[in-house]
């Protein structure tokens, strides 16, 4: 076995499994459901495992018979400082040398894999993330366990998908399945898990494969229930709305939650930027600095260490002094920023819940002492504010609402919960455009698109739908001529041009309708330039259709003039809403056809081919040994073998490189596979070459 690599074993098993699937004649949807069940079960066990690992390391780090916070408080001062430092000393090299993706809070890395890698995540990420996060949290790092569980679940989903050789389009769905299963197992909240996957990870509520995500979320929850019982992450007190007037205070609490969310985002990314770019220190030793800072703060406020669930429960039951809760808001922001900024591993979900509970407890204590007759207990405000901070930081208000609702199973909390979560999202969005997840991607120059429709529209340029034939109106035409041209014209919008052909304005039927009753008296008085709209909207050839549609919608028009980029008076043509919509449909169809071809090729094994015309095929074949070391030009493949080389796939241990439309001077290597198109008999001839 020494000569056989793990990758080789993985690939061999993958091929055999793919053959079994082919012979079983499973439909794609049925196959996806089966895979989703597998992912849900694996993610459920992973969530149980990481919770067990965190508890074990926490008990070793801070031994005692009480709760974790009690054990930390009772530990000697030097232990509070030393343990986080030791944790940083272990975590830094582990992440740096084995899986840099495990650094930080994990969710942006999953989103990056979705956006740039087709959902491919290295299998080792799950293992390294689990160990690094457990050590970080177990030794007092001020982060949460939910983010790591999400990344681990996503990594498992990607690994399972790669094992079954799922095409990229479906692999992204399986990554979403893993993320949904992770959040569901973490909170015992299957609905929130599914919504989290589509609202944050996949960023598309219209995802076609929603049912596998739900299945994975449910299966992970079932596994978690089976082994740990139907536990509650928090001991939630009974909630009641004391008075309708109390809703005013929830609006204010939501706004405060938005400000706190914005502050958390800014401090976190300032810390990451500082330690990544301005702090000159070995990368693998930076977590030691974070551990030392956490230990120093914990000497006075040990509540900041770990996930902080014990302190959250104290806030929910009103067992915290209001000024302590107020201080803990800012200390938790600082401690979490230091832990993640210096290179620790963990999530931001639990810190967000912690800050929300502290903010709600502080605010609730103030308003309840001032207006006891019309307000509930501080614990009620702490509970609602937990959702507000999650919504404000992640910009996922639906997920935040459902998580808190599933924690309480109390419908009475929905109204104030919706108010605070939406208000927090609005205020946080006003202060910072990006969420705590998308900002990291933006800093890496990765653009986040808002939905498939926006992506497609932005990929179509105005010059692609530009019409050069259109009706115009002369600026000197009298009113009678204008009316006749508009009535006989084919479009609702008419450019008004001078004798020299310069564009001076736009006319529509709506501009002349008010004058129609006085047509006879105005026909020799008014001319086109008198009633033309000179403050018209226009687009340039290189603008995309998303910009054109936005301008049309804003000004309620059906078409826009396309002008020269250097001179708006030079009219190049017209762009119409209908033509944009037609081109959009064509682009969608092209993408679906391309995806279907890619899926057909990828889901097959050795004989990867797609028949597109009778007698012709697109196929992926192994590179003939005689081609190694020779260029495409030297081999003269098209002339000698009657096929076209569409792309070259180079197998790597960490993934697959694809060279689309390769250069004729490209020299083949032993790792290359060819994607070729041509007559089937010619393809078979090339496949059998020595």
C-alpha positions in Angstrom: 0.0 0.0 0.0 3.0 2.3 0.4 3.0 3.1 -3.3 -0.7 3.9 -3.5 -1.7 7.5 -2.5 -4.9 8.4 -0.7 -6.0 10.4 -3.7 -5.6 7.3 -5.9 -7.8 5.2 -3.5 -10.4 8.0 -3.3 -10.5 8.3 -7.2 -10.7 4.5 -7.6 -13.6 4.2 -5.1 -15.3 7.2 -6.7 -15.2 5.6 -10.2 -16.6 2.3 -8.9 -19.4 4.0 -7.1 -20.2 6.1 -10.1 -20.5 2.9 -12.2 -22.9 1.4 -9.6 -25.0 4.5 -9.7 -25.1 4.3 -13.5 -26.2 0.6 -13.4 -28.9 1.4 -10.7 -30.6 3.8 -13.2 -31.4 6.3 -10.4 -33.0 9.5 -11.4 -31.0 12.6 -10.7 -33.5 13.9 -8.1 -33.6 10.5 -6.3 -29.8 10.4 -6.3 -29.5 13.9 -4.8 -31.9 13.0 -2.0 -29.9 9.9 -1.1 -26.7 11.9 -1.1 -28.4 14.6 1.0 -29.3 12.0 3.6 -25.7 10.8 3.8 -24.5 14.4 4.2 -27.1 15.1 6.9 -26.1 12.0 8.9 -22.4 12.8 8.6 -22.8 16.5 9.5 -25.0 15.5 12.5 -22.3 13.2 13.8 -19.7 15.9 13.1 -21.7 18.4 15.2 -21.9 15.9 18.1 -18.2 15.2 17.7 -17.0 18.8 17.8 -19.3 19.6 20.8 -17.8 16.6 22.6 -14.3 17.6 21.7 -14.8 21.2 22.9 -16.2 20.0 26.2 -13.3 17.6 26.7 -10.7 20.3 26.0 -12.5 22.8 28.1 -12.6 20.3 31.0 -8.8 19.7 30.6 -8.1 23.4 30.4 -10.3 24.5 33.3 -11.0 21.5 35.5 -13.7 21.6 38.1 -17.1 20.3 39.2 -19.1 23.4 38.3 -20.2 25.0 35.0 -17.5 26.2 32.6 -17.7 29.8 33.7 -17.5 28.7 37.3 -14.5 26.7 36.6 -12.8 29.6 34.8 -13.6 32.0 37.7 -12.2 29.5 40.2 -9.0 28.9 38.2 -5.8 30.6 39.4 -4.9 33.9 37.6 -1.9 32.4 35.8 -4.1 29.6 34.4 -6.5 32.1 32.9 -3.5 33.7 31.1 -1.5 30.6 30.3 -4.2 28.4 28.8 -5.3 30.7 25.9 -1.6 31.3 25.1 -1.0 27.5 24.9 -4.1 27.2 22.7 -2.8 29.8 20.3 0.6 28.1 20.2 -1.0 24.9 19.0 -3.6 26.4 16.7 -1.3 28.7 14.8 1.0 26.1 13.3 -1.9 23.7 12.8 -3.7 26.1 10.5 -0.7 27.6 8.8 0.9 24.3 7.7 -2.1 22.1 7.1 -5.2 24.1 6.0 -5.1 28.0 5.9 -8.9 27.9 5.0 -9.6 26.8 8.6 -8.5 30.3 9.8 -11.2 32.7 10.9 -14.9 32.1 11.2 -15.3 29.8 8.2 -18.4 30.9 6.4 -16.7 33.3 4.0 -14.4 30.5 3.0 -17.4 28.4 2.1 -19.0 31.2 0.1 -15.7 31.7 -1.7 -15.6 28.0 -2.6 -19.2 28.4 -4.0 -18.3 31.4 -6.0 -14.9 30.6 -7.4 -14.3 26.8 -7.1 -17.7 25.4 -8.0 -18.2 24.2 -4.5 -14.9 22.2 -4.2 -13.5 22.2 -0.7 -10.4 20.1 0.3 -11.5 17.1 2.5 -8.7 17.9 5.0 -10.4 21.2 5.8 -13.1 19.5 7.9 -10.6 17.7 10.1 -8.3 20.7 10.6 -11.2 23.0 11.2 -12.7 20.7 13.8 -9.4 20.3 15.8 -8.4 24.0 15.5 -11.8 25.3 16.5 -12.1 22.9 19.4 -8.7 23.9 20.7 -9.4 27.6 20.2 -12.8 27.5 22.0 -11.7 24.9 24.6 -8.7 27.0 25.7 -10.8 30.2 26.1 -10.9 31.7 22.7 -13.8 34.2 22.4 -15.5 32.6 19.4 -18.5 30.2 18.7 -18.8 26.6 17.7 -21.6 27.2 15.1 -19.3 28.7 12.4 -16.9 25.7 12.5 -19.8 23.2 12.4 -21.1 25.0 9.3 -17.7 24.9 7.6 -17.2 21.3 8.6 -20.7 20.4 7.3 -20.0 22.2 4.0 -16.7 20.5 3.7 -18.3 17.1 4.2 -21.0 18.0 1.6 -18.3 19.0 -0.9 -16.3 15.8 -0.2 -19.3 13.5 -0.6 -20.2 15.3 -3.8 -16.6 15.0 -5.2 -16.6 11.3 -4.2 -19.7 10.7 -6.3 -18.3 13.0 -9.1 -21.3 15.4 -8.9 -21.1 18.2 -11.5 -20.3 21.7 -10.2 -23.9 23.0 -10.5 -25.2 20.2 -8.1 -22.0 20.3 -6.0 -22.9 23.8 -4.8 -26.2 22.4 -3.6 -24.5 19.7 -1.6 -22.3 22.3 0.0 -25.5 24.1 1.0 -26.8 20.7 2.4 -23.8 20.5 4.6 -24.1 24.0 5.9 -27.8 23.5 6.6 -27.1 20.3 8.4 -24.4 22.0 10.5 -26.6 24.9 11.7 -29.6 22.6 12.3 -27.5 20.3 14.5 -25.9 23.2 16.3 -29.2 24.8 17.4 -31.7 21.9 16.9 -33.3 24.2 14.4 -33.9 22.4 11.0 -36.0 25.2 9.5 -33.3 27.8 10.3 -30.6 25.5 9.0 -32.3 25.2 5.6 -33.0 28.9 5.4 -29.4 29.7 6.4 -28.1 27.7 3.5 -30.2 29.5 0.9 -30.1 33.0 2.4 -26.4 33.1 3.2 -24.4 30.3 1.7 -26.0 29.9 -1.7 -27.5 33.5 -1.7 -30.4 32.4 -3.8 -33.9 31.6 -2.6 -34.8 30.3 -6.1 -32.4 27.4 -5.8 -33.8 24.5 -7.7 -32.5 21.8 -5.4 -34.1 23.1 -2.2 -35.5 19.7 -1.2 -32.0 18.0 -0.6 -31.1 21.0 1.7 -34.2 20.4 3.8 -33.6 16.7 3.9 -30.0 17.2 5.1 -31.2 19.7 7.7 -33.8 17.3 9.1 -31.4 14.3 9.2 -28.8 16.2 11.1 -31.4 17.3 13.6 -32.6 13.7 14.0 -29.0 12.5 14.6 -28.5 15.2 17.2 -31.7 14.3 18.9 -30.9 10.6 18.9 -27.6 11.0 20.7 -28.0 14.1 22.8 -31.7 14.4 23.3 -34.0 17.3 22.3 -31.8 19.7 24.2 -32.2 23.5 24.2 -29.1 25.5 23.5 -30.4 28.2 25.9 -32.8 28.0 28.9 -35.4 30.4 27.6 -37.8 32.0 30.1 -41.5 32.5 29.4 -42.2 35.5 27.2 -45.1 37.9 27.1 -45.9 41.3 25.5 -46.7 43.5 28.5 -48.4 46.3 26.4 -48.7 47.4 22.8 -46.8 50.5 23.7 -43.8 48.2 24.4 -43.3 47.8 20.6 -41.8 51.3 20.6 -39.0 50.1 22.8 -38.4 47.1 20.5 -38.0 49.5 17.5 -35.3 51.4 19.6 -33.7 48.1 20.6 -33.6 47.1 16.9 -31.8 50.3 16.0 -29.3 49.8 18.8 -28.8 46.3 17.6 -28.0 47.6 14.1 -25.4 50.0 15.5 -23.8 47.3 17.7 -23.7 44.9 14.6 -22.0 47.6 12.6 -19.4 48.2 15.3 -18.7 44.5 15.6 -18.1 44.2 11.8 -15.8 47.2 11.8 -13.7 46.2 14.8 -13.4 42.6 13.6 -12.1 43.6 10.2 -9.8 46.3 11.5 -8.3 43.7 13.8 -7.9 41.2 10.8 -6.4 44.0 8.6 -4.0 45.1 11.4 -2.6 41.6 12.2 -2.5 40.5 8.6 -0.9 43.5 7.1 0.6 45.7 9.7 1.8 43.5 12.6 5.2 42.1 11.7 5.2 38.7 13.4 5.4 35.1 12.2 2.0 34.1 11.0 1.8 30.8 12.9 2.7 32.5 16.2 0.1 35.4 16.0 -2.6 33.4 17.8 -0.4 33.5 20.9 -0.9 37.3 21.0 -4.7 36.9 20.8 -4.6 34.3 23.6 -2.5 36.5 25.8 -4.9 39.5 25.3 -7.9 37.2 26.1 -6.3 35.9 29.2 -5.5 39.4 30.5 -9.1 40.6 30.0 -10.5 37.4 31.6 -8.7 38.3 34.9 -11.5 40.8 35.4 -14.3 39.6 33.1 -14.0 35.8 32.6 -17.4 35.8 30.9 -15.7 36.6 27.6 -14.0 33.3 27.3 -15.4 30.5 25.2 -18.8 30.4 23.6 -20.4 32.2 26.6 -23.6 30.2 26.7 -23.7 30.3 30.6 -23.5 34.1 30.6 -26.2 34.2 27.9 -28.5 32.1 30.1 -27.8 34.5 33.0 -28.8 37.4 30.8 -32.0 35.7 29.7 -33.0 35.1 33.3 -32.1 38.6 34.4 -29.2 37.5 36.6 -26.8 40.1 35.3 -26.2 43.6 36.6 -27.1 46.1 33.9 -23.7 47.9 33.9 -21.8 44.6 33.7 -23.9 43.6 30.7 -23.1 47.0 29.1 -19.4 46.5 29.6 -19.5 42.9 28.3 -21.0 44.1 24.9 -17.8 46.0 24.1 -15.4 43.5 25.7 -16.9 40.6 23.7 -16.6 42.7 20.4 -12.9 43.3 21.3 -12.1 39.8 22.5 -13.7 38.1 19.4 -11.9 40.5 17.1 -8.6 39.7 18.8 -9.2 35.9 18.7 -10.1 35.9 15.0 -7.8 38.7 13.9 -4.7 37.0 15.3 -5.5 33.8 13.4 -7.8 31.8 15.8 -10.5 29.5 14.5 -14.1 29.8 15.4 -17.5 31.3 14.5 -19.2 34.6 15.0 -22.7 33.3 15.6 -22.3 32.7 19.3 -20.5 36.0 19.9 -23.4 37.8 18.1 -25.9 36.0 20.3 -23.8 36.9 23.3 -23.6 40.6 22.4 -27.4 40.6 21.7 -28.2 39.1 25.0 -26.0 41.6 26.8 -27.4 44.6 24.9 -31.0 43.4 25.5 -30.4 42.8 29.2 -28.9 46.3 29.5 -31.6 48.0 27.5 -34.4 45.9 29.1 -33.2 46.8 32.6 -33.3 50.5 31.9 -36.7 50.6 30.3 -38.2 48.1 32.8 -37.0 50.2 35.7 -38.4 53.4 34.1 -41.7 51.9 32.8 -42.4 48.7 34.8 -46.2 48.7 34.0 -45.8 48.5 30.2 -42.6 46.6 29.7 -41.5 42.9 30.2 -38.5 41.6 32.0 -34.9 42.3 30.9 -34.7 38.7 29.8 -37.4 39.2 27.2 -35.3 42.0 25.6 -32.2 39.9 25.8 -33.9 37.1 23.9 -35.2 39.4 21.2 -31.9 41.3 20.9 -30.0 38.0 20.2 -31.9 37.7 17.0 -31.3 41.4 16.2 -27.5 41.0 16.4 -27.5 37.9 14.3 -29.6 39.7 11.7 -27.5 42.9 11.8 -24.2 41.1 11.4 -25.2 38.4 8.8 -27.9 40.5 7.0 -30.0 37.4 7.2 -33.1 38.5 9.1 -35.3 35.5 8.1 -32.7 33.1 9.4 -32.3 35.1 12.6 -36.1 35.3 13.2 -36.5 31.5 12.7 -33.5 30.6 14.9 -34.9 32.5 17.9 -38.4 31.3 17.2 -37.2 27.6 17.1 -35.3 28.1 20.3 -38.5 29.3 22.1 -41.3 27.6 20.2 -43.4 30.5 21.4 -45.4 32.3 18.7 -45.9 35.3 21.0 -42.3 36.4 20.5 -42.7 36.7 16.7 -43.9 40.3 16.5 -41.2 42.0 18.6 -38.6 39.6 17.1 -39.5 40.6 13.5 -39.4 44.3 14.4 -36.0 44.2 16.1 -34.4 41.9 13.4 -35.6 44.0 10.5 -34.7 47.3 12.2 -31.2 45.9 13.0 -30.7 44.8 9.4 -31.9 48.2 8.0 -29.7 50.3 10.4 -26.6 48.0 9.9 -27.1 48.1 6.1 -27.2 51.9 6.2 -23.9 52.1 8.2 -22.1 49.3 6.2 -23.1 47.9 2.9 -21.5 44.5 3.4 -22.3 41.8 6.0 -19.8 40.3 8.3 -19.4 37.5 5.7 -19.4 39.4 2.4 -17.0 42.1 3.6 -14.2 39.5 3.9 -14.9 38.4 0.3 -15.0 42.0 -0.9 -11.6 42.6 0.7 -10.3 39.7 -1.3 -11.7 41.4 -4.5 -14.4 38.8 -4.8 -17.7 40.4 -6.0 -20.9 39.2 -4.6 -23.8 39.1 -7.1 -27.4 39.5 -6.0 -29.1 36.7 -7.7 -29.0 34.9 -11.0 -31.1 37.5 -12.9 -28.7 40.3 -11.9 -25.7 38.1 -12.9 -27.2 37.4 -16.3 -28.2 41.0 -17.0 -24.8 42.3 -16.0 -23.2 39.9 -18.4 -25.1 41.3 -21.4 -23.8 44.6 -22.8 -26.0 47.2 -24.4 -24.1 46.9 -27.7 -25.3 43.3 -27.9 -29.0 44.4 -28.1 -28.5 47.7 -29.8 -30.9 48.5 -32.7 -29.7 50.7 -35.5 -33.0 51.0 -37.2 -35.5 53.3 -35.4 -37.8 56.2 -36.0 -36.6 59.8 -35.3 -38.3 63.2 -35.1 -36.7 66.3 -36.5 -36.3 69.1 -34.0 -37.8 71.5 -36.5 -40.9 69.4 -37.3 -44.2 71.2 -36.5 -46.7 69.7 -34.0 -48.8 68.2 -36.8 -45.8 66.3 -38.3 -44.7 65.2 -34.8 -48.2 63.7 -34.1 -48.2 61.9 -37.4 -44.7 60.4 -36.9 -45.6 59.3 -33.4 -48.8 57.6 -34.5 -47.2 55.9 -37.5 -44.0 55.0 -35.6 -43.2 51.5 -34.4 -41.8 52.4 -30.9 -43.0 54.3 -27.9 -39.9 56.5 -27.6 -38.5 58.8 -30.4 -35.1 60.5 -30.5 -35.3 64.2 -31.5 -32.4 65.2 -33.7 -31.2 68.3 -35.5 -30.5 68.7 -39.2 -26.9 67.8 -38.4 -28.0 64.5 -36.8 -27.2 65.7 -33.2 -29.4 64.3 -30.5 -31.2 67.1 -28.5 -34.0 65.3 -26.7 -36.5 62.4 -26.5 -40.2 62.3 -27.3 -42.9 59.8 -26.4 -46.6 59.6 -26.9 -47.1 60.7 -23.3 -45.3 64.0 -24.0 -47.8 65.0 -26.8 -51.1 63.7 -25.4 -51.8 66.9 -23.4 -51.6 68.9 -26.6 -53.8 66.7 -28.8 -57.0 68.6 -28.0 -55.4 71.8 -29.4 -53.8 70.1 -32.4 -55.2 72.4 -35.0 -54.3 75.6 -33.2 -50.8 74.5 -32.3 -49.7 72.8 -35.5 -47.9 75.9 -36.8 -46.8 77.2 -33.4 -45.2 74.3 -31.6 -42.2 72.4 -33.0 -40.6 69.2 -31.7 -37.8 70.9 -29.8 -40.4 72.8 -27.8 -41.9 69.7 -26.3 -38.9 67.4 -26.3 -37.5 66.2 -23.0 -33.9 67.6 -23.0 -33.0 66.0 -19.7 -33.3 62.5 -21.1 -31.7 59.4 -19.8 -29.2 57.5 -22.1 -26.8 54.6 -22.0 -23.4 53.9 -23.7 -22.6 50.8 -25.8 -20.3 49.3 -23.1 -22.9 49.7 -20.3 -24.6 46.5 -19.2 -28.3 45.8 -19.6 -28.8 45.9 -15.8 -27.9 49.6 -15.9 -30.2 50.1 -18.9 -33.2 48.4 -17.2 -32.6 50.3 -14.0 -32.8 53.6 -15.9 -35.9 52.5 -17.8 -37.7 51.4 -14.6 -36.7 54.6 -12.7 -38.1 56.8 -15.5 -40.9 54.5 -16.7 -39.7 54.3 -20.3 -39.6 51.4 -22.7 -36.4 52.4 -24.5 -33.3 54.5 -24.2 -31.0 56.2 -26.8 -27.5 54.7 -27.0 -24.9 57.5 -27.5 -21.2 57.8 -28.2 -19.1 57.5 -25.1 -17.3 60.7 -25.9 -20.3 62.8 -27.1 -23.8 62.3 -25.9 -25.1 64.3 -28.9 -24.0 61.5 -31.3 -26.8 58.9 -31.5 -25.7 55.4 -32.2 -29.0 53.6 -31.8 -31.8 52.6 -29.4 -32.1 49.8 -26.8 -35.5 48.5 -25.9 -36.8 46.7 -22.8 -38.3 43.9 -25.0 -35.0 43.2 -26.7 -33.2 43.0 -23.4 -35.8 40.6 -22.1 -35.5 38.4 -25.2 -31.7 38.4 -24.9 -32.0 37.5 -21.2 -34.1 34.4 -22.1 -31.6 33.4 -24.8 -28.7 33.7 -22.3 -30.6 31.6 -19.7 -31.3 28.9 -22.3 -27.6 28.9 -23.4 -26.4 28.5 -19.8 -28.9 25.7 -19.2 -27.7 23.9 -22.4 -24.1 24.4 -21.4 -24.8 23.1 -17.9 -26.6 20.1 -19.2 -23.7 19.2 -21.5 -21.2 19.7 -18.6 -23.4 17.6 -16.3 -23.7 14.8 -18.9 -20.0 14.8 -19.4 -19.1 15.0 -15.7 -21.6 12.4 -14.4 -20.2 9.7 -16.6 -17.0 7.8 -15.9 -14.5 6.6 -18.4 -16.6 7.1 -21.5 -17.4 10.8 -21.0 -19.3 12.0 -24.1 -22.4 13.9 -25.2 -24.1 13.3 -28.6 -25.3 16.7 -29.9 -25.8 15.9 -33.7 -26.2 12.4 -35.2 -22.8 11.0 -35.7 -21.0 13.7 -33.7 -20.0 13.9 -30.1 -18.2 15.9 -27.4 -16.0 13.6 -25.4 -13.3 13.6 -22.7 -10.5 11.2 -23.4 -7.2 10.3 -21.9 -4.2 11.8 -23.5 -2.5 9.2 -25.9 1.0 8.5 -24.6 2.5 9.5 -27.9 1.2 13.0 -27.5 3.2 13.7 -24.3 5.9 16.4 -24.7 4.4 17.6 -28.0 2.5 20.8 -28.8 -1.0 21.0 -30.4 0.5 22.8 -33.4 3.2 20.1 -33.9 0.7 17.3 -33.7 -1.7 19.1 -36.1 -4.6 17.3 -34.4 -7.5 18.8 -36.4 -5.9 17.9 -39.8 -4.7 14.5 -38.9 -7.5 13.2 -36.7 -10.5 15.3 -37.7 -11.3 16.5 -34.1 -11.2 19.9 -32.4 -9.6 20.2 -28.9 -12.1 22.3 -26.8 -10.2 22.2 -23.5 -7.5 20.5 -21.6 -8.0 19.1 -18.0 -4.9 18.7 -15.9 -5.4 16.5 -12.9 -3.8 17.8 -9.7 -3.8 16.4 -6.1 -5.7 19.5 -4.9 -8.2 19.8 -7.7 -8.4 20.1 -11.5 -7.0 22.8 -13.7 -9.0 23.5 -16.9 -7.5 25.3 -19.9 -10.4 26.4 -22.1 -9.5 27.1 -25.8 -5.9 26.1 -25.3 -3.0 27.9 -27.1 -1.6 26.0 -30.2 1.8 26.1 -28.6 0.6 24.3 -25.4 2.8 21.2 -24.7 1.0 18.1 -23.4 1.9 16.4 -20.1 1.1 13.0 -18.7 -1.5 14.6 -16.4 -3.6 15.9 -19.2 -7.0 14.8 -20.4 -8.6 16.2 -23.6 -12.1 17.4 -24.2 -12.6 17.0 -27.9 -15.5 17.4 -30.5 -15.9 15.6 -33.8 -17.2 12.6 -35.6 -17.6 9.6 -33.3 -15.4 7.4 -35.5 -12.6 10.0 -35.3 -12.9 10.3 -31.6 -12.7 6.5 -31.2 -9.6 6.5 -33.5 -7.9 9.1 -31.3 -8.8 7.2 -28.1 -7.1 4.0 -29.3 -3.8 5.7 -30.3 -0.7 4.3 -28.6 
